[in-house]
Amino acid sequence: MDISEFLSVAKVVLADKRVIGTAIAVFLCMDFGAFVANYARKPPKQKPKQKQKSKSTAAKPSSSSADNEKEGAESSSDGSEPEQTSGAPAK
C-alpha cells in the first residue's frame, strides 16, 4: 500500500459523518468529565455586619451631635472623612 492510497483511505474515513459525530461526542464527554473532576464550590458570601446604634443616641439625638453631623457632611465634600461623634471605633 502506497502513501497515496493510505491518504485517500484516511480521507474517506475521516470525512464520514459517523466518525465526525463520534469524535464530537467523545470530546463533549471528556470535557464534561474534566469539569466534574475540577469542580469546586464557591465559598459562601459573608453577610456584611450591620452597624448598631446605642439606644440613647438613636432615640433622642442632641442638638450638638446634629450640628456635628451637618459639619461632617460639609467636610466630606472636600474628600476628608468626617469625625465620628459616637463611641464606635473608626474602620
JOBELZI-V984885 format. One record per helix or strand of 2 or more residues. SS is the DSSP state (H for helix, E for strand). FROM is the first residue (numbers start at 0). TO is the last residue. If there is no record, write none. Layout:
SS|FROM|TO, SS|FROM|TO
This chain:
H|2|13, H|16|37, H|54|58, H|62|75
